[in-house]
Amino acid sequence: MPKEKNTLRKRVTRYAKVSTAMAGFGARAAGKRYLGIDTDRQKQAERLRGALGGLKGPLMKVAQILSTIPDAVPKEYAMELAQLQSDAPSMGWPFVKRRMAAELGPAWEKKFKSFDHEASAAASLGQVHKAISHDGRQLACKLQYPDMASTVEADLRQLKLVLAVFERVDRAVSTGKIQAEIADRLREELDYVREAKHIDLYRSMLADVEGVHVPEAIKPLSTDRLLTMTWLEGERLVNVAAKRPLKERNTIAMNMFRAWYTPFYYFGVIHGDPHLGNYTVRKDNSINLLDFGCIRVFKPEFVQGVITLYKALREHKPDLAVEAYKAWGFNSPSKELVRILNIWAEFIYAPLLEDKTRLIEETNTGLYGRETANKMHRELRKIGGIEIPREFVFMDRAAIGLGSVFLRLKAEINWYRMFQDMIGGFDVKTLAKNQAKALKTSGLDS
């Protein structure tokens, strides 16, 4: 099938739409710096949310990502961006028929026993239709919206402008590498052939992990803009959290912990988008992983650094912390920078350092990590700011996203024991071998 082109005409159309929405916000934000006009940061943040609220597509997804990366944007902006919803109105049946014919040929409907006309879910980059195969299996068909390649490139260009405005307002963090990391991951999400390989990777990594289910990619019914996989039946976590007893919620939380961190500590792979819509819960409290577009592979040395930092905090060894931050991509971190970074690290690692049953976070603020991130932000401004390494972006997003899930579940677990079981016998050379084998098996090594 012809690959959808990233054309100048389509990009210009998107530039115009997004630029119009952003123009007023950018002018006001620049006012204080260039014209001496005093502007209220909270009002600016509200204007930004208003500007983005009418736009669908990748920029909406990026806004949500920014809201969950500690220190990527000032707190007022993070609070407003977190309120944006990624759900988009689904495309109608005429679009679906055209797109399916383009991907699987004019006789595409004969390849299915049935195919639902109405989308079961719609998000920023595509929508999902439920279908049934001729052998009776229930299928999920994820269909990419039209012109997404052009839209993504246009929105990424606007992202650079938005982040430039943030840096004018607050110079605590240089956002260049944040933008580059988000850009790479977002471009990868457009490639459904790659996502099918991600599914194969996760089926391999989690094959022996209880309580976690991964769909099977149906390659003959998939293309670079259509991903067909087996349908996994489950209930949304928000509904489950409100009605299941503590013992069951604890089981769900432990399954989530294993689903995210078994791949990381054994294979150096993390799922970078722990969005509530990317998993569901079965009646037996096991979980279904549903979306595999945003996957980050780390060098084994980075994973070693995560464990080294844990030991540094537990044993109160500043030199070990310096070693860990270097492995994370911070070049020659000063003692003052290490002290500031440890403000965040001590918060993230706190549940793993106490050998007791507890909530993931015990201040009951309802905003996981926000107060700590604000404190670190203030300290970073005092030393003139930093540039966050690329590897830091989705690792921290995963940690914050999962922490928010555990907070919603009100799970009470001995996180220390779970972590010790996870990293017991960790060996960086073994991880490297595991990673190389898994990537080769799934076809992601090329």
C-alpha positions in Angstrom: 0.0 0.0 0.0 1.3 3.6 -0.6 2.8 5.2 2.4 1.2 8.4 3.5 3.4 11.3 2.6 4.7 14.0 4.9 3.9 16.9 2.5 4.7 20.6 2.7 1.1 21.5 1.8 -0.3 19.5 4.6 2.3 20.7 7.1 1.6 24.4 6.2 -2.1 23.8 6.7 -1.4 22.4 10.2 1.1 25.2 11.0 -1.6 27.8 10.2 -4.1 26.1 12.4 -1.8 25.6 15.4 0.0 29.0 15.0 -3.3 30.8 15.1 -4.3 29.1 18.3 -0.9 29.8 19.9 -0.3 33.4 18.7 -2.1 35.2 21.5 -0.5 33.0 24.2 3.0 33.5 22.8 2.5 37.3 22.5 1.3 37.6 26.1 4.1 35.4 27.4 6.7 37.4 25.6 5.3 40.7 26.9 6.9 40.6 30.3 10.4 39.9 28.8 10.4 42.2 25.9 7.9 45.0 26.7 8.1 45.2 30.4 4.4 44.2 30.7 3.7 42.4 34.0 1.9 39.1 33.2 0.4 36.6 35.6 1.8 33.1 35.1 -1.4 31.4 36.2 -3.4 33.3 33.6 -0.8 32.5 30.9 -1.1 28.8 31.8 -4.9 29.1 31.5 -4.6 30.8 28.1 -2.3 28.0 27.0 -4.8 25.3 28.0 -7.5 27.3 26.2 -5.4 27.5 23.0 -4.5 23.8 23.0 -8.0 22.7 24.1 -9.5 23.2 20.7 -6.7 21.2 18.9 -6.7 17.5 18.4 -3.8 15.3 17.4 -0.2 15.0 18.4 0.1 18.4 20.1 -2.6 17.4 22.6 -0.6 14.2 23.4 2.6 16.2 23.8 0.9 18.6 26.2 -0.2 15.7 28.4 3.3 14.3 28.3 4.8 17.6 29.3 2.5 17.8 32.3 3.9 14.5 33.7 7.6 15.1 33.2 9.0 16.7 36.4 10.4 20.2 35.7 9.7 20.1 32.0 7.5 23.1 32.5 6.7 25.5 35.4 4.1 24.2 37.9 1.3 26.5 36.7 1.6 25.1 33.2 1.8 21.5 34.3 -1.4 21.8 36.3 -3.3 23.3 33.4 -1.9 20.9 30.8 -2.8 17.9 33.0 -6.4 18.9 32.5 -6.4 18.4 28.7 -8.1 15.3 27.5 -6.6 13.2 24.6 -9.9 11.6 23.7 -10.9 12.8 20.2 -14.1 12.4 18.2 -13.8 9.3 16.1 -13.7 9.5 12.3 -16.9 8.3 10.6 -17.5 5.1 8.6 -16.7 6.7 5.2 -13.2 7.4 6.4 -12.8 3.9 7.9 -13.9 2.2 4.6 -11.4 4.3 2.6 -8.5 3.8 5.0 -9.2 0.0 5.3 -9.3 -0.4 1.5 -6.1 1.5 1.2 -4.4 -0.7 3.7 -5.9 -4.2 3.0 -7.3 -3.8 -0.5 -10.9 -3.2 -1.9 -12.1 -6.6 -0.6 -10.8 -5.9 2.9 -14.2 -6.7 4.6 -14.0 -10.3 3.4 -10.8 -10.7 5.6 -13.0 -10.4 8.7 -16.1 -12.3 9.9 -17.4 -9.0 11.2 -16.1 -5.4 11.7 -17.8 -2.8 13.9 -18.7 0.4 12.1 -18.4 2.5 15.3 -15.0 3.0 16.9 -14.7 1.5 20.4 -12.0 4.1 21.3 -10.6 7.2 19.8 -7.4 9.1 20.8 -4.9 11.6 19.5 -3.3 9.6 16.7 -5.9 7.0 15.7 -9.0 5.0 16.7 -9.8 1.4 17.5 -12.5 -0.8 15.9 -13.5 -4.2 17.3 -13.7 -7.1 14.8 -14.0 -10.8 14.6 -11.7 -13.1 12.6 -12.9 -16.0 10.5 -11.5 -18.4 13.1 -13.7 -16.7 15.8 -11.0 -14.6 17.6 -12.0 -11.1 18.8 -9.7 -8.5 17.3 -8.8 -4.8 17.9 -8.0 -2.9 14.7 -6.1 0.4 15.4 -6.5 2.7 12.4 -4.3 5.8 12.1 -6.0 9.1 11.3 -5.2 10.7 7.9 -2.2 12.9 7.3 -0.6 12.1 10.7 3.0 12.3 9.4 2.5 15.9 8.2 0.5 16.7 11.4 3.2 15.3 13.7 6.0 17.3 12.0 4.0 20.5 12.1 3.1 20.0 15.8 6.7 19.2 16.7 7.8 22.4 15.1 5.2 24.2 17.3 6.4 22.3 20.3 9.8 23.9 19.9 8.1 27.3 20.0 6.0 26.4 23.0 9.1 25.2 24.9 11.0 28.4 23.9 8.2 30.4 25.6 8.5 28.3 28.7 12.2 29.0 28.9 11.5 32.8 28.6 9.2 32.5 31.5 11.4 30.3 33.7 15.0 29.3 33.0 15.3 26.5 35.6 15.4 23.8 32.8 16.8 23.8 29.3 14.3 21.9 27.2 16.2 21.1 24.1 16.8 17.4 24.9 13.3 17.0 26.2 12.0 18.2 22.8 14.3 15.9 20.9 13.3 12.8 23.0 9.6 13.5 22.7 10.0 14.0 18.9 11.7 10.7 18.4 9.1 8.8 20.4 6.2 10.5 18.7 7.6 9.7 15.2 8.0 6.1 16.3 4.3 6.0 17.3 3.3 6.6 13.7 5.0 3.3 12.6 2.5 0.5 13.3 4.9 -2.1 11.9 7.4 -1.0 14.6 4.6 -1.2 17.2 3.8 -4.8 16.1 7.4 -5.6 16.9 7.0 -3.9 20.3 4.1 -6.2 21.0 6.3 -9.2 20.1 9.0 -7.8 22.4 6.6 -7.5 25.3 5.1 -10.9 24.7 8.6 -12.3 25.0 9.7 -10.3 28.0 6.5 -10.9 30.0 5.9 -14.5 28.9 6.7 -15.9 32.4 5.2 -13.1 34.4 1.9 -13.9 36.1 -0.9 -11.4 36.2 0.0 -9.6 33.0 -1.5 -10.1 29.5 -0.2 -8.9 26.2 -2.1 -9.1 22.9 -0.9 -10.9 19.8 -0.2 -8.8 16.7 -1.9 -10.2 13.6 0.7 -9.4 11.0 -1.3 -10.4 7.8 -4.0 -7.9 8.8 -1.5 -5.1 9.7 0.3 -2.4 7.8 2.3 0.8 8.8 -1.1 2.6 9.4 -3.2 -0.3 10.5 -2.4 -2.5 13.5 -4.6 -5.5 14.2 -4.2 -7.4 17.4 -6.2 -9.8 19.6 -8.8 -8.1 21.7 -8.3 -8.3 25.5 -11.4 -7.9 27.6 -11.1 -5.9 30.7 -12.5 -3.0 32.8 -11.1 0.5 33.0 -8.9 1.0 36.1 -10.7 4.1 37.2 -13.9 2.0 37.6 -12.0 -0.8 39.4 -10.3 1.5 41.8 -13.6 2.8 43.0 -15.3 -0.5 43.9 -12.8 -3.4 44.5 -11.6 -4.1 48.1 -8.1 -3.3 49.3 -6.7 -6.9 48.8 -7.7 -6.9 45.2 -6.4 -3.4 44.6 -3.1 -4.4 46.1 -3.0 -7.4 43.6 -3.7 -5.0 40.7 -0.9 -2.7 41.9 1.6 -5.6 42.2 0.7 -6.8 38.7 1.3 -3.2 37.3 4.6 -3.0 39.1 5.8 -6.3 37.5 4.4 -5.3 34.1 6.5 -2.1 34.0 9.6 -3.0 35.8 10.3 -6.6 34.8 11.1 -5.4 31.3 13.2 -2.6 32.7 15.4 -4.4 35.2 15.8 -7.6 33.1 15.9 -6.2 29.6 16.5 -2.4 29.8 13.1 -1.5 28.3 10.4 0.7 29.6 6.8 1.5 28.5 6.9 5.3 28.4 3.2 6.0 28.4 1.4 4.7 31.6 -1.8 6.5 30.5 -4.9 5.1 32.2 -6.3 4.2 28.8 -3.4 2.0 28.0 -4.4 -0.9 30.2 -7.5 -2.6 31.6 -8.1 -4.9 34.5 -9.6 -8.4 34.3 -12.0 -10.0 36.8 -9.2 -11.9 38.4 -7.2 -8.6 39.0 -4.7 -9.4 36.3 -4.0 -6.6 33.8 -4.1 -6.2 30.1 -1.4 -4.0 28.3 -3.0 -2.4 25.3 -0.8 0.2 23.6 2.8 -0.3 22.6 3.6 2.8 20.6 5.8 4.6 23.2 8.6 2.1 24.1 12.1 3.3 25.3 15.2 1.0 25.2 18.0 2.0 27.5 21.7 1.1 27.6 22.4 -1.5 30.3 24.6 1.1 32.0 21.6 3.4 32.5 19.7 0.6 34.4 22.8 0.0 36.5 22.8 3.7 37.3 19.2 3.4 38.6 20.2 0.7 41.0 23.5 2.5 42.0 21.5 5.6 42.9 19.2 3.4 45.1 22.3 2.1 46.9 23.6 5.7 47.3 20.5 6.9 49.0 20.1 3.8 51.2 23.7 3.8 52.3 24.2 7.6 52.3 27.1 7.6 49.9 27.3 10.9 47.8 30.1 9.5 45.6 27.8 6.7 44.5 25.1 9.2 43.6 27.6 11.1 41.4 28.4 7.9 39.6 24.7 7.2 39.1 23.9 10.6 37.7 26.8 10.4 35.3 25.3 7.1 34.0 22.0 8.9 33.6 23.6 11.5 31.3 24.4 14.4 33.7 28.0 15.5 32.8 30.2 16.1 35.8 27.4 17.0 38.3 28.5 19.3 41.0 27.8 18.6 44.7 25.1 21.2 44.7 23.4 19.7 41.6 23.6 16.3 43.2 22.0 17.7 46.4 19.1 19.1 44.3 18.7 16.1 42.1 18.5 14.0 45.3 15.5 15.9 46.4 13.6 14.2 43.5 15.4 10.9 43.9 14.6 10.6 47.6 10.9 11.1 46.8 10.9 8.5 44.0 12.8 6.0 46.0 11.2 6.6 49.4 8.7 3.7 49.2 11.6 1.4 48.2 13.8 2.4 51.1 11.3 1.5 53.9 10.8 -2.2 54.8 7.1 -1.8 55.7 3.7 -1.9 54.2 2.7 1.6 53.1 1.0 3.8 50.5 3.1 4.8 47.6 3.0 8.4 48.8 1.8 9.4 52.3 1.1 13.1 52.2 -2.3 12.6 50.6 -1.9 15.6 48.3 -3.6 13.9 45.4 -0.9 15.2 43.0 1.8 12.6 43.0 5.2 14.3 43.1 4.0 17.8 42.3 5.2 19.4 45.6 8.6 17.7 45.4 9.0 18.8 41.7 8.2 22.4 42.6 10.8 22.3 45.4 13.4 21.0 43.1 12.4 23.6 40.5 13.0 26.4 42.9 16.5 25.1 43.8 17.4 24.6 40.1 16.6 28.3 39.4 19.0 29.3 42.1 22.0 27.6 40.4 21.1 28.8 36.9 19.2 25.8 35.6 20.2 22.5 34.0 19.7 20.5 30.8 17.8 17.3 31.5 19.3 14.3 29.7 17.1 12.5 27.1 17.1 9.2 29.0 15.6 11.0 32.0 12.4 12.0 30.2 10.4 8.9 29.8 11.9 7.0 32.7 10.6 9.7 35.0 7.3 9.9 33.1 6.8 6.1 33.7 7.7 6.5 37.4 5.2 9.4 37.9 2.5 7.7 35.8 2.7 4.5 37.8 2.9 6.3 41.1 -0.3 8.1 40.2 -2.0 4.8 39.4 -0.8 3.3 42.8 -2.1 6.5 44.5 -5.5 6.1 42.7 -5.7 2.4 43.8 -4.8 3.4 47.4 -2.6 0.3 47.4 -0.8 -0.6 50.6 2.2 -2.8 49.8 5.7 -3.5 51.0 7.3 -1.8 48.0 10.8 -2.5 49.5 10.3 -6.2 49.4 8.9 -6.1 45.8 11.8 -4.1 44.7 14.4 -6.3 46.4 12.8 -9.4 44.7 13.0 -7.6 41.4 16.6 -6.5 41.5 18.0 -9.6 43.4 20.9 -11.0 41.5 20.9 -8.1 39.1 23.9 -8.3 36.7 24.5 -5.7 34.0 26.2 -8.2 31.7 23.2 -10.5 31.9 20.8 -7.7 31.2 22.9 -6.8 28.1 22.6 -10.4 26.8 18.9 -10.5 27.6 18.3 -7.2 25.8 20.3 -8.2 22.7 18.4 -11.5 22.4 15.0 -10.0 22.9 15.5 -7.2 20.4 16.8 -9.6 17.8 13.9 -12.0 18.3 11.4 -9.2 17.8 13.2 -7.7 14.9 14.0 -4.4 16.6 17.8 -4.8 16.4 18.0 -3.5 12.9 
